[in-house]
Structure formats: C-alpha cells, structure tokens
Amino acid sequence: MMQDRCPPPSPPEVKDLDSDVEIMESDVEEVIDMDDSIFESSSENEDTPTEDHRQKDDAACVFRGHVIGFTVFCCSLSKSGELAATGDENDRAYLWNTHTGESIFNTGTSHDDSIVFAEFNHSDKYLATADMRGKIQLWKIKDKTCVWETSLGTDISWMKWHHSANILIAGIVSGEVYMFKTQKDNFKIFAQGIGDKTETGIIFPDGKHMAVGYESGKIQVLNLQSNAVVSTTPADQTRSRGHASGVIGLDCHMDNNLIISISLQAQTILSTAHNGKVVCILQDLSRTESDGDINVETVAFCKDPAFSAAATGAINSNLGGKLYIWDISKQTLRHEIDQEGGIVKLVWTQTSMLLTAALDGKLRCFDAKAGYCLRTFSGHNAALYDLCISSDGKKALTTSDDSTARIFDISAVC
C-alpha cells in the first residue's frame, strides 16, 4: 500500500534538538477527567451500515462511524477504557465513547492518506494520528483541536508513543528513525537514511532504549537519550546467527535485555540487547515447511513475571492460523495450536491469557499455560486488522475490513 516517494533531507518545519533529549517529569500530564462534558456525543451525520442480524454478535459496543467500504486499520484505548480511537482507509481518525459507540470528533479532511496510527499518549490528554504519507498530527482531546503537526515528506513504516513522556518516535521507509518532542518544533534523528527500510520498532520497558528492525534483517538497539547505538545484530543469510530477511516484529522482555524478533521468512529469534548476540533460533519455518506455506505475523512476551513465555502468531497458505507458545526459560515450544483464521495480531493480558485477532473476523482468548482456546468472540463479518486491550484487562477493541470497530467484554475469561 505504500507508494515510493523520495523524502527531503529533513522535515522543513522542524529544527534539530540538542545532542541529548531528556525525558523530564514535566512532560508527564495528568489524566483528564472522564466526566468532562467533552464526552457528549457529536451531532455529525455519519453513515450507518446495515446490520446482519443473522450473525451472532458478542460485542458490548459497535462503532459504525467509519464510512462503509473502507477498512479500519488501527485502534487504541484510553487507560480507563472509556475512550477509543480508530483510523481508516478513508483518511480519517475518530475518537468515540466505548459505552455508547457515539463519535466525539474526527480528524475530517486534515490527513492526506490512510490513517495507520491513532493512539493516546501516556496521560490520555492527547491523541496522535499519522497517515501513510507521513503527516503526523497531535490532537488535544479536551478542546478537540489539532495543537501540533509535522510532515515527514515520505511514507511512515511505524510510530510509537513513549511510555511516560510526550515524545513520538517514527520510522520511515528510507531508514531514518525520528524522535519528536511534540508541541515543540524540534526533532532528533537516530538512524540516518541508509537505504535499509525500518520495518518495526519497540520502546523498552525502561523507557531509555529501543530496538529497531530493518528490511535487511538487521536489528539495532539505541539509547534514546545519548543517540548512541548500543548494539547491532547483523543480518545473516546462513540463518544461524541472525535474520535472513526483513524483521517485521519485535518485543522486549521486562528485564530490558532479552529481545524476541520475527522475520518475513518465518524465523523467530531470541537475542540480547546489550551486545546483540543471538541466544537461539527458536524457530525457522522455512526449513520445516514448504516454501511460502506459512508466515509469522506477530510476536509478544508474556507480561506475567511468574510465567516465562512468549507467543507468535502465523497465517498458513489456506489462511488458517497457528499460535506458537514458547517456554523462554527452556527455549522450547510449549504449545502449537491451530485456529480457523490466520492470526494478524496477538496481545497478552497481565496474566497468562492472550488474545488473537484473525482473518476470519474472530477474536479468541487462550489460556497459554494449558494451551487451549477459552472463548471465541464473534461479531465482525470480515478480517480483523488491529487489536488492543484496556489497562484493566476488561475490554478488547478490534478493527476490521467490515468498516466497523467493536468493543468486547473479556473480563469473564481474561
């Protein structure tokens, strides 16, 4: 979906930061009052699709504000779970109430391409939106106004909010990684454009480091304050000491050192952040499956410190799904589970439970210790594209090719 464009040397409306970017306590905002009158429904006229009453719908709330016929690509939930943000193929992002499904505001015609990022900052005071062409906007939720914007002049590969500061980090197709201190016209470039597209990035739990995965198969760990490269795991065409193809998914263990990564050619690798050493090749499906038969799409560590595990989700040639649950302490496969729909995203709760979003439009909850599906949630009538859960683990938000977003109550099983 990305189009090839030549980026300018740097965004014209921003200036370089000083050599260090400090993440200060002053950057941390108070969470907004959820009883504020801004959460009253907007009076905008929005298209409403015809509901198919023949299909079971387990959703607690359905948002139908996106125009029919356009995919809803991305989503985010506020910390309280009271608000949702979703972005679509029709170049718009929406903020809406998760109890009523009513729209609070949308970004209108301010974006130039499909919205691929719509996420709340750490305090729920701001919503950041980004489109595929590289335009980034910051919206103040209380005022429903855009308070800051910039354009990278080229396609964005990925973007992340910092955990505890109003800092956005974005990777673009030419290889640069930008850090923006929002509401201030300045930025910092970590990786210079070297023609190696950055495919994905993850900020460590400590908030001081991040890992970036590249199209070549290389992984770099960066210090966010010093702008220094901490370590590099090189690409390796022999497949024994690194990835032989683009790194499309990363996660960092809560110890801030162990990294799990997946690639386009279905390798799953454990490596260490401090020196870039490959600990082990957990899986290489290109050597065990027929060529092109299966693609690993998503990866994450379990968040429960008492359960040393990680999971990867895959899509096979028949568009079915495979869920792999790994014992990290033993570096072995704990469970391999088949499901009807190919897995596009997985998310762990704070326990040993995890959720998968699938191509068959279903949301599934798994007990990772026991290795079986606890419940399947229905409602969507097309493939899912994104999934997130509320901080308290009671709500799941999904987006779909059916032009809707849905809230599911997962409190009883997760």
N, C-alpha and C positions, 0 to 999 in steps of 0.2 A: 504494500500500500504506500510505502514511502516513495517519493519521487526524487530523482537525482538532481541536486542543486549545488552550486558552488558557493560555499559560505564566505562572507567577508572576513578579514583578519580578526575582527572582534566586533561585538555589538556597538553601533555608533553612539548609543545614548548612555553608555556606562563607562566609568573610568576605573583604573586599576586600584585595588586595595593596597594597603601597606603590606610588607612581607609577611606579617602574621595576622591571622584572623582570630581574634579572641571570642570565645563563646561566653558571654557575660550573663550574670544573673538578671541584669536589667532587660535582657532580651526575652525573659520569661514573662508571659502575660497571665492575668487572672482569667479563669474560665468564666464565660458570660452567664448571666442569669437566664436560666431556661424558661422562666416565667415572663420574660420580656415580651412586650406586645409585638415585636418583630416576627414572632412565630405564628401570627394570624395568617390565614390563607390569603394569597394574592387573588386578584379578580381577573387574571388573564384568561382569555379564551384559549383552551388547549384541545387538541384532537384526542378523542377517546376511542380506542379500538373496540370492536365488538367482542364481547366475552364469549368464550366457548364453554357453555355450561355442561357439556358432555364430559369434560376433562376434570378430574379431581384437582382441587386447588387447596394446598395446605398452607398457603401464605396467610400471615396475620394482617398484611397490608400490601397493596399493589399500587405502584406509581405508574400512571398512564400519561404523564405529561409529555413524553417524547413523541415526536411525530411518527405515525405508522409507516413502516417500511424502512426505517433507519435503525441500525444496530446500536445498542447501548454498550459502549466499550468498557467503561471504568466506573469505579464506585469507591465511596469512603463513608464511614460512620463517625459521628462525633463521639467523644469519650463517654458521654452519658447514654448514647444510643438514641437520643431524641431527634437528631437531625441526620439526613442522608444527603450526599452529593453524588450525582451521576453525570457522565458525559457521553455524548453520542456522535454518530457519523454525520449528523446534520449540523455540526459545528457549534453545538450549544451544550452548556452545562447547566444543571438545575440543582437548586437547594430545596429540599422538601421535608415535610413532617412525617416521621415514621409511624405515628399513630393513626393519622388521618389520610395519608397519601396526598395531601394538598401541597401545591407548589408555594414556596415562599418568594423566590425570584429565580430568574435565569439570566444567562450572560448575553442574550439577544444576538445581535449580529457583530459582536465585538471580536470574535475569532474568525480566522480565515480558512480553517480546515478542521478535520475531525478532532474531537477532544479526546486525548489519550491519557490525561491526568487531571483529576479533580479530587483534591484531598485537603482535609482540615489540618491546620497547624497544631502544635502541641497543646495549646490553650483553648482551642476551638473559637478563637477570636477572628481568625482569618481563614479564607478558603482560597487555595491556589489552583488555577486552571492552566492547562497548556495544550496547544494543538500540535498537529504533526509538522506544521511548517516552522515551528519554533517560537511562536508568540506565547509569552507567559504573562498572566495577569493575577494580581492579588486583590481579593475582594474582602472588604470589611463587612462582616456578617450583620452587625448591629445596624449599620447605615445602608446596607445593600448597595454599596458603591465600590467601584474599582479605584484603589488608592495607589497602585503602583503597577507598571508593566514594562516589559522589555521584549525585544525580538532578537533571536539568535541568528536569524537570516538563513537558517538551514534546518533540516529535519532533526527532531529530538528522538533519541532512542529510548531514554528513560529519565525519570525525575524522582527525587526523594525529598521530603522534609526532614530536617534534623529533629532528633527526639526532644530537645529541650530548648531550642533557640529558633528565632525567626530567620532561618537560613535554608535556602533551597539549593540542592545540588542536582545538576543536569548533565547528561552525557549526550553528545551529538554524533551524527554519522561519520564525520571526518576524524573522530578520535579524541577531541578535546573534552575535558570534564570541567564544567564551570561551577563555582560556588558564588551564590548571590546572597548578600545580606539585604533582605527585602526592605523596601521603603527608603533605601539609601542607594544613590546612583553609583554603585561600585560593585566590582566583581573580582574574582580571582580564578585564574586558570591553573588546574593541576597538571593535566597531561596535555602536551602540545599536540596539534594535529599531525599525525604521522601516517595517515592513510590506513590505519588499523581501526576499523569501526568499533566503538564501545557498545557492547550489546546489553550490558546489565551492570548494576552497582548495588551495593548494600552497605549501610552505615552500621558499624559495630555497636553492641550494647553499651560500651563505654562512652560513645559519642565523640571519641577522639580520633578514630581511624575509620577507614572504609576500604572495601575491596572493589575492584573494577574488573569485569570480564570483557575480553576483546574477541573480535571475529577470527583472529588468527589462532585462538586457543590459549593465549597468554592471560595470566591473572596478575594484577598489581595491587599491593596494599599500600595505602597512602596515609600520611599523618595530616589531619585536617588543619592543624594549627601551623606547622612548620612548612607545609607544602613539600615535604620530603617523601621519596619513595622508600618505604620500609623494606619491602621485599618484592621479588618477582618470581612467579612460577612460569617458566617458559613453555611455549607450545612444544609438543613432541610428536613427530609423525610416526615414531615407533610405538606410540600409545602406552609405553611402560613407565614414563616419568612425567606425564602431563597430557593435556588435551590435544587431540589432533585436528580439532575443528572449533568453530565458534562457541564460546561459553555463553549460554543463554539463561542460566540460573545460578544464584549464589545464596548462601546463608552463612552466618557466623554463629558459632556456639556461644553460650553465655559466658564461657571462660575467656572470650575476646581473643582467642588464638586459633582454634580449630575451624577450618572452612570446609564446607561441602559445596561441590560445584557439579553442574551437568552441562553437556555439550550437544551440539547438533547431531553428532554421530553416536549419541546414546551412551556416552561414558559418564560414570559417576565417580568422583574422585574426592578423597579427603586430603587436605594439605594444611600446613601451618603458616599462620600469618607472620610470625616473627622472622622466619628465614625462607619462606616459600617452598619448603621441602614437601614433596608428595609423601604422605603417610602410607596410603594404599590406593589401589584402583578397586573401588567397591564393586563396580560392575562395568562391563564393556559388551553391550548387547550386539554390537556389530560383529563380534566374534562368536556369538552363540545363537543369533537369529539370522534368518535370511536377509539379504541386503534390502534395506528400506522397509523392513517389516514392522518396525516399532520405533517410535520417537519418544524420548523422555522430555516432558514439558515443564515440570515444576518440582521444586525441592524445598524442604524446610526442616530445621531441627525442632525436636520436641522442646517445649518451654518448661516442662516439669523437671526440676533438678534431680528428682528421685528416679527418673526414667530416662536412661541414656539411650536416646533413639533419634532417628531421622526418618523422613519418608520422601519418596519420589513417586511422581505420577506420570503415566505414559499413555500414548494412543497407538493402537496397532493398525495394521493395514485394513482391517474391517471396521475401523472407527470405534472399536471396543476399547475398554480401559484396563490398565494394570496398575495396581497400587503395591509398591515395594516398601516394606518397613524394615529398617536396618537397626541392628544392635551395634551401637557405636563403640562401646567398650570392648566388644569382641571382634568388631569389624566384619560381621557376618550378616546374612539375610535372615531376618526373624520371621517374616511372613511375606508371601506373594499372593495377592488377592485379585481375582478377576471381577470386573463390573461391566455392565452393558454399554455404558457410554465412555468414550475416551476422556481422560482426565486433563483438563486445561489449567486447573489451579487447585492447590490444597492449602489448608490453613489449620494449624494446631490451636486448640483451646489452651488454657493454663494447666490442663490435666493431660492424661494420656489419650484423650479423644481428639480426633481430627475430622475435618470436613473436606469433601471433594466436590468440585463443580465440573459438570460433564457435558459432552456434546449432545447427549440425549435429553438435555434440559432438566436433569435431575440433580438435586443436592443430596448428598449422602453423608451420614455420620458413622464413623468407625471407632470401635474400641481397638486401639493399636496394640495393647498388651495381649488381648485374646485373639485378635486377628479376624474379626468379623464385622459385618455391617449391622449397626444397631437400628437404623431407620433410614428410609428414603423419603425425601420431601418432593412432592410434585407441584406443578402449577404452570411452569413455563412450557410453551409449545415449540421451542426452538433451542438451539445450542446456547449454553451459558458462556459468558466471556470473562466475568470477573466475580470475585467473592471476597467479602470481608466480614469480620465478626466484631461485636461490641466489646468494650473493655471488660464488662462484667460477664461475658460469655453467654448472654441470654438471647441475643439476636444475631441472625445472619442476614446479610444483604447480598443479593445476586443480581447480575445484569445479563441481558440476553439479546439474541438476534431477533427476538419477537417484539422488540421495541418497548419492553417494559422492564421495570426493576421490582423486586419483591423482597419483603421482609418476612423471615420465618422465625418462629419462636422455637429455639433449640434448648431451652432451659431444662426440659424434662429428660433429655438424653445426653446432653453435653455438660 
